């Protein structure tokens, strides 16, 4: 059985090497590239991201990643966003009073968490609904987060929540579009199990 092909979009932002290694461990054939044609033809596209929403969106626009994401979704080709790579899928990001348009394939705004301690860094549990594909069979649902911003509402079909100073969106699933606010590649066996579930959904 052939390994599903996954492209991790290289647009200058993201902890891409660890994500690539985790995807390979989960069973994918992984390519890290900024090549638009490769992003379009892969079985799955991963959009990583760390740092500021606005800076990530600048890189995404420069490399044409947003266009690729919209094109893939238009033909039912899977996309997974990780951390800020999930945040940029939303309509807007508001950081330090600066509002930046996202790719806009999910409704909702990304705003600063209201919590005594920021960033929200470390292990936290999630509350995944029964119909979730990503979390199917994942028994220990604790994942590793590093963020100060998150979305709280969206129109995604399946929404998984976590809590830090109040509930926020930890993961989304909407048809072939998926995203995680946490880092699966830093989340041990649970993260690998989630990535394996995503890879199995590519078939």
C-alpha positions in Angstrom: 0.0 0.0 0.0 1.5 3.3 -1.1 2.1 6.1 1.5 -0.2 9.2 1.0 1.7 12.2 -0.5 1.7 15.2 1.8 3.2 18.7 1.0 4.0 20.9 3.9 3.8 24.5 2.6 7.1 26.3 3.0 6.3 30.0 3.1 8.9 31.1 5.7 6.9 30.5 8.9 6.5 27.3 10.9 8.2 24.6 12.9 8.3 22.7 9.7 11.0 20.1 10.3 9.3 18.6 13.3 6.0 18.6 11.5 7.5 16.8 8.6 9.1 14.1 10.8 5.8 13.5 12.7 3.9 13.2 9.4 6.5 10.7 8.1 6.2 8.7 11.4 2.4 8.7 10.9 2.8 7.1 7.5 3.1 9.9 4.9 5.5 10.6 2.1 6.3 14.2 2.9 7.7 17.1 0.8 8.5 20.5 2.2 8.3 23.0 -0.6 7.1 26.4 -1.7 6.2 25.0 -5.2 2.6 25.8 -6.0 2.2 22.9 -8.4 3.4 20.4 -5.8 1.0 21.8 -3.2 -1.9 21.4 -5.7 -1.2 17.8 -6.7 -0.4 16.3 -3.2 -2.9 14.0 -1.6 -2.8 16.4 1.5 -1.6 19.9 2.1 -0.4 21.0 5.5 -0.2 24.7 6.3 2.1 25.2 9.3 2.6 28.5 11.2 4.2 30.1 14.2 4.5 33.6 15.4 2.3 36.5 14.3 -0.9 36.2 12.3 0.0 39.2 10.1 3.5 38.0 9.3 2.3 34.6 8.4 -0.4 36.0 6.1 2.3 38.2 4.4 4.3 35.0 3.6 1.1 33.2 2.5 0.2 36.0 0.1 3.7 36.2 -1.2 3.9 32.5 -2.0 0.3 32.1 -3.2 -0.6 29.6 -0.5 -4.0 31.1 0.1 -5.0 30.6 -3.5 -3.8 27.0 -3.4 -5.9 26.4 -0.2 -9.0 27.8 -1.8 -8.4 25.9 -5.1 -7.9 22.6 -3.2 -11.0 23.0 -1.2 -13.0 23.8 -4.3 -12.2 20.3 -5.7 -12.5 18.5 -2.3 -8.7 18.1 -1.8 -7.7 17.9 1.9 -6.0 20.7 3.8 -4.7 20.7 7.4 -3.7 23.9 9.2 -1.5 23.7 12.4 -1.3 26.4 15.1 -1.1 29.8 13.3 -1.6 27.7 10.1 -5.1 27.0 11.4 -5.6 30.6 12.6 -5.0 32.0 9.1 -7.8 29.8 7.7 -10.3 32.1 9.6 -11.7 35.5 8.3 -9.5 37.8 10.3 -6.8 38.0 13.0 -6.6 40.9 15.5 -3.2 41.3 17.1 -2.3 44.4 19.1 -5.2 46.3 17.5 -4.0 45.4 14.0 -6.7 43.5 12.0 -5.4 41.3 9.2 -7.5 39.4 6.7 -7.0 35.6 6.8 -7.5 33.1 3.9 -11.2 33.2 4.9 -12.2 29.6 4.4 -13.6 29.5 8.0 -15.9 32.1 9.4 -14.7 33.8 12.6 -12.0 36.0 14.1 -8.8 35.2 15.9 -8.3 37.3 19.0 -6.2 37.4 22.2 -7.0 34.9 24.9 -8.3 36.4 28.2 -6.3 34.5 30.8 -4.1 35.2 33.8 -1.1 33.6 32.1 -0.1 34.1 28.5 1.0 32.5 26.4 -1.0 29.3 26.9 1.9 27.0 26.8 2.0 23.3 27.7 -0.3 20.3 27.8 -4.1 20.7 27.9 -7.1 18.5 27.4 -9.6 18.9 24.6 -13.3 18.1 24.4 -13.8 16.4 21.0 -17.3 15.6 19.8 -18.2 11.9 19.1 -18.4 12.6 15.3 -14.8 13.8 15.1 -12.6 12.0 12.6 -9.3 13.5 13.8 -9.8 12.3 17.4 -11.3 8.9 16.7 -9.7 6.3 18.9 -7.4 8.8 20.5 -7.7 7.8 24.2 -5.5 10.3 26.0 -6.7 13.6 24.5 -4.0 15.9 25.9 -2.1 18.0 23.4 0.7 20.6 23.4 -0.3 24.2 23.0 1.8 27.3 22.5 -0.3 30.4 21.7 -1.8 33.6 23.0 -4.5 34.0 20.3 -7.4 31.7 19.3 -10.8 31.6 17.6 -13.9 31.2 19.7 -16.7 30.8 17.1 -16.9 29.4 13.6 -19.1 27.7 11.1 -17.1 24.5 10.9 -19.1 21.3 10.9 -17.1 19.7 13.8 -15.6 21.9 16.5 -13.3 20.7 19.3 -12.8 23.0 22.3 -10.2 23.5 25.0 -10.1 25.9 27.9 -7.6 28.5 29.0 -9.2 31.5 30.7 -12.4 30.4 28.9 -13.3 28.1 26.0 -11.5 28.4 22.7 -11.4 26.4 19.5 -8.7 23.7 19.7 -9.5 22.0 16.4 -11.9 22.2 13.4 -13.2 19.8 10.8 -15.3 20.9 7.9 -15.4 18.4 5.0 -11.8 18.1 3.7 -10.7 21.1 5.7 -9.1 20.5 9.2 -7.1 22.4 11.6 -5.5 22.2 15.1 -4.6 25.1 17.4 -2.2 22.7 19.2 0.9 21.1 17.8 0.4 17.4 16.9 4.1 17.1 16.2 4.9 18.0 19.8 2.0 16.0 21.3 3.6 12.5 21.6 1.6 9.4 20.8 -1.7 11.4 20.8 -0.4 13.7 18.1 0.8 10.9 15.9 -2.6 9.1 16.3 -4.4 12.3 15.2 -2.1 12.7 12.2 -2.6 9.0 11.3 -6.4 9.6 11.4 -5.9 12.6 9.1 -3.8 10.6 6.7 -6.3 7.8 6.6 -9.0 10.3 5.6 -7.0 11.3 2.5 -7.8 8.0 0.8 
